[in-house]
Amino acid sequence: MDIRAYNRTAWDRAVEEKSPWSIPVDSEITAAARRGEWQIILTPTIPTPRGWFPEELRGVDVLCLASGGGQQGPVLAAAGARVTVYDNSPRQLAQDRYVASRDGLTIRTVEGDMRDLSAFADASFDLIVHPVSNLFVPEIRPVWREAYRVLRPGGSLLSGFLNPVTYIFDLRKADDEGILEVKYSIPFSDLTSLSEAERQRQIDEGAALEFGHTLDDQIGGQIDAGFLIAGFYEDRWPDFVLDRYIATFMATRAVKL
């Protein structure tokens, strides 16, 4: 299966179905960002610490990586950054262009695979913002290597991702019945971990296919790419049964020295 093509279609459909990750910010948010009052999220609820960003965003080159949907990019553009949004879903990118047109912002949008940033030269950006999205590609070490390449020295990669413990459970049973049943091992893949019937049900529903990556690949992979991990926090998904016991999301600030 061509995962990139399949998940592109799934995310285009998610925009039509008004997924929470595809609803653009409103004009009040961008107006506040123009006044210097802004925040973004990498994970479901906790605002990314302001200390993870340059003190002044005006003129900073920002890549919003796998970050379409009209959420992070418009806020950072309104705060003065030169923003490029790179995403696999044309419909997600259209949300950023919609906000840019509505609110008079300049945002460049580029369609592509987060594992391949060959559209950009070395040392093109000062900051990369990468909200939870690496679960939609089978391997993530190429993401970190490419992010390192396109960052300038001293630049930062701000990433959100899922704690892999999430994927050892039957998530459908957790969502539908509130029951935590250990069923899978890590690394997890909707392509190989699920039964054929379970996988076909996922496909028939048009849901994006997911991959549960090890912490060795998610954090160790950033270090192996050359980054220094300079910040970390955890977050929880409201009302998800597993989050009663452990935070299922985390975020890192990785610096290219």
C-alpha positions as CSV (number, residue, x, y, z in Angstrom):
1,M,0.0,0.0,0.0
2,D,1.1,3.6,-0.7
3,I,0.8,4.9,2.8
4,R,1.4,8.5,1.8
5,A,-1.3,8.4,-0.8
6,Y,-3.8,6.6,1.5
7,N,-3.2,8.9,4.4
8,R,-3.4,12.0,2.1
9,T,-6.9,10.9,1.1
10,A,-7.8,10.1,4.8
11,W,-6.8,13.6,5.9
12,D,-8.6,15.3,3.1
13,R,-11.7,13.5,4.3
14,A,-11.0,14.5,7.9
15,V,-11.1,18.1,6.8
16,E,-14.5,17.5,5.2
17,E,-15.7,15.9,8.5
18,K,-14.3,18.8,10.5
19,S,-11.7,17.0,12.5
20,P,-10.5,19.1,15.5
21,W,-7.0,19.2,13.9
22,S,-8.4,20.8,10.7
23,I,-10.5,23.6,12.0
24,P,-8.7,27.0,11.4
25,V,-8.2,29.6,14.0
26,D,-10.6,32.5,14.0
27,S,-9.7,36.2,13.2
28,E,-9.6,37.1,16.9
29,I,-6.7,34.7,17.4
30,T,-4.7,36.2,14.5
31,A,-5.5,39.7,15.6
32,A,-4.3,39.0,19.1
33,A,-1.1,37.4,17.6
34,R,-0.4,40.7,15.7
35,R,-0.5,42.4,19.1
36,G,2.0,39.9,20.5
37,E,-0.6,37.9,22.4
38,W,-0.3,34.3,21.0
39,Q,0.3,30.7,21.8
40,I,0.2,27.4,19.9
41,I,0.0,23.8,20.8
42,L,2.0,20.8,19.8
43,T,-0.1,18.3,21.8
44,P,-3.8,18.4,22.7
45,T,-4.0,20.9,25.5
46,I,-0.8,22.4,26.9
47,P,0.5,25.6,25.2
48,T,4.0,25.3,23.9
49,P,6.3,27.2,26.4
50,R,7.1,30.7,25.0
51,G,10.7,30.1,26.1
52,W,11.0,27.5,23.3
53,F,10.6,30.2,20.7
54,P,12.9,33.1,19.7
55,E,12.2,36.1,21.8
56,E,11.2,38.0,18.7
57,L,9.4,36.2,15.8
58,R,9.5,39.0,13.3
59,G,11.6,37.9,10.4
60,V,12.1,34.4,11.7
61,D,11.9,31.6,9.0
62,V,9.5,29.0,10.4
63,L,8.6,25.6,8.8
64,C,5.3,24.2,10.1
65,L,6.1,20.5,9.4
66,A,3.1,18.2,8.8
67,S,1.2,21.1,10.4
68,G,-1.6,22.0,7.9
69,G,-5.1,22.8,9.1
70,G,-4.9,26.6,9.6
71,Q,-3.9,26.4,13.2
72,Q,-0.2,26.9,14.0
73,G,1.0,28.6,10.8
74,P,-1.4,31.5,10.8
75,V,-0.7,32.4,14.4
76,L,3.0,32.4,13.9
77,A,2.6,34.4,10.6
78,A,0.5,37.0,12.4
79,A,3.1,37.2,15.1
80,G,5.6,38.3,12.4
81,A,7.3,35.0,11.3
82,R,7.9,34.1,7.7
83,V,5.9,30.9,7.6
84,T,6.0,27.9,5.3
85,V,3.5,25.1,5.9
86,Y,4.4,21.7,4.7
87,D,1.8,18.9,4.7
88,N,0.7,15.8,2.9
89,S,-3.0,16.8,2.6
90,P,-4.0,19.4,0.0
91,R,-7.2,20.1,2.0
92,Q,-5.2,20.8,5.2
93,L,-3.0,23.2,3.3
94,A,-6.1,24.9,1.9
95,Q,-7.1,25.7,5.4
96,D,-3.9,27.7,5.9
97,R,-4.4,29.5,2.6
98,Y,-8.0,30.3,3.6
99,V,-6.9,32.0,6.9
100,A,-4.1,33.8,5.1
101,S,-6.6,35.2,2.6
102,R,-9.2,36.1,5.2
103,D,-6.8,37.8,7.6
104,G,-4.2,39.3,5.2
105,L,-1.3,37.0,6.1
106,T,1.5,35.8,4.0
107,I,1.9,32.0,4.3
108,R,3.7,29.7,1.8
109,T,2.2,26.2,1.5
110,V,4.0,23.2,0.1
111,E,2.6,19.7,-0.3
112,G,4.9,16.8,0.5
113,D,6.0,13.9,2.7
114,M,7.4,14.8,6.1
115,R,10.2,12.3,5.5
116,D,11.4,14.2,2.4
117,L,12.2,17.9,2.6
118,S,14.2,18.0,-0.6
119,A,12.0,20.9,-1.6
120,F,14.1,23.0,0.8
121,A,17.8,23.8,0.8
122,D,20.1,23.1,3.7
123,A,19.9,25.7,6.5
124,S,16.6,27.2,5.2
125,F,14.8,27.7,8.6
126,D,15.3,29.1,12.1
127,L,12.5,27.1,13.6
128,I,10.5,24.0,12.9
129,V,7.1,23.4,14.5
130,H,6.0,19.8,14.2
131,P,2.8,19.0,16.0
132,V,1.7,15.4,16.6
133,S,1.8,13.8,13.2
134,N,4.7,11.3,13.0
135,L,2.3,8.5,13.8
136,F,1.1,8.7,10.2
137,V,4.4,7.5,8.6
138,P,6.0,4.1,9.0
139,E,9.5,5.4,9.9
140,I,10.5,8.7,11.6
141,R,14.3,8.8,11.7
142,P,14.2,10.3,8.2
143,V,12.0,13.1,9.6
144,W,14.6,14.0,12.2
145,R,17.5,13.9,9.7
146,E,15.7,16.1,7.2
147,A,14.7,18.5,10.0
148,Y,18.3,18.8,11.1
149,R,19.5,19.4,7.6
150,V,17.1,22.3,6.8
151,L,17.6,24.0,10.1
152,R,20.2,26.7,10.6
153,P,22.8,26.3,13.4
154,G,21.1,27.4,16.7
155,G,17.7,26.6,15.3
156,S,15.1,24.5,17.1
157,L,12.8,21.7,16.3
158,L,9.6,21.7,18.4
159,S,7.9,18.3,18.2
160,G,4.8,16.7,19.7
161,F,4.2,12.9,19.5
162,L,2.4,10.0,21.1
163,N,3.8,7.9,24.0
164,P,4.2,4.5,22.3
165,V,2.6,2.8,25.3
166,T,-0.7,4.0,23.8
167,Y,-0.4,1.4,21.0
168,I,0.0,-1.7,23.2
169,F,-3.8,-1.5,23.9
170,D,-6.8,-2.3,21.8
171,L,-7.7,1.4,21.1
172,R,-11.1,0.6,19.6
173,K,-12.1,-1.2,22.8
174,A,-10.6,1.6,24.9
175,D,-12.7,4.2,23.0
176,D,-15.9,2.2,22.8
177,E,-16.0,0.4,26.1
178,G,-13.4,2.2,28.3
179,I,-11.5,-1.0,28.7
180,L,-7.7,-1.3,28.6
181,E,-6.8,-4.6,27.0
182,V,-3.1,-5.2,26.2
183,K,-3.0,-6.6,22.7
184,Y,0.0,-5.4,20.7
185,S,3.7,-4.8,20.9
186,I,5.9,-1.8,20.0
187,P,6.7,-0.8,17.3
188,F,3.1,-0.9,16.2
189,S,1.7,-0.7,12.6
190,D,-1.9,-0.7,11.4
191,L,-0.5,-2.6,8.4
192,T,1.1,-5.5,10.2
193,S,-0.1,-5.5,13.9
194,L,-3.9,-5.6,13.2
195,S,-5.7,-8.7,11.9
196,E,-6.8,-8.5,8.3
197,A,-10.4,-8.0,9.4
198,E,-9.4,-5.2,11.8
199,R,-7.3,-3.5,9.1
200,Q,-10.0,-3.7,6.5
201,R,-12.5,-2.2,9.0
202,Q,-10.1,0.7,9.5
203,I,-9.8,1.2,5.7
204,D,-13.5,0.9,5.1
205,E,-14.0,3.7,7.7
206,G,-11.5,5.8,5.8
207,A,-9.5,6.4,8.9
208,A,-5.8,7.3,8.6
209,L,-3.4,4.4,9.2
210,E,-1.2,4.8,12.2
211,F,2.2,3.7,13.5
212,G,3.4,3.5,17.1
213,H,7.1,4.3,17.2
214,T,9.5,3.4,19.9
215,L,11.0,6.1,22.2
216,D,14.4,5.0,20.8
217,D,13.2,6.3,17.4
218,Q,11.2,9.3,18.7
219,I,13.7,10.7,21.1
220,G,16.9,8.7,20.4
221,G,16.4,9.4,16.7
222,Q,16.5,13.2,17.3
223,I,19.7,12.8,19.3
224,D,21.2,10.5,16.6
225,A,20.3,13.1,14.0
226,G,22.6,15.6,15.8
227,F,20.1,17.4,18.0
228,L,20.5,18.4,21.7
229,I,17.2,17.8,23.6
230,A,16.7,21.1,25.5
231,G,13.1,20.8,26.6
232,F,10.4,18.2,27.4
233,Y,6.9,18.0,28.7
234,E,3.9,15.6,28.8
235,D,0.2,16.2,28.0
236,R,-3.0,14.2,28.3
237,W,-6.0,13.7,26.0
238,P,-9.2,14.7,27.9
239,D,-11.5,11.8,28.6
240,F,-9.2,9.0,27.1
241,V,-9.2,6.2,29.6
242,L,-5.4,5.6,29.4
243,D,-4.7,9.2,30.3
244,R,-6.2,8.5,33.8
245,Y,-3.0,6.5,34.5
246,I,-0.2,8.0,32.2
247,A,0.2,10.9,29.9
248,T,-0.1,9.7,26.3
249,F,1.5,12.7,24.6
250,M,4.8,14.4,24.9
251,A,6.7,17.2,23.3
252,T,10.4,18.0,22.9
253,R,12.5,21.0,22.0
254,A,15.6,19.8,20.0
255,V,18.3,22.3,19.2
256,K,20.8,22.2,16.3
257,L,24.1,23.3,17.8
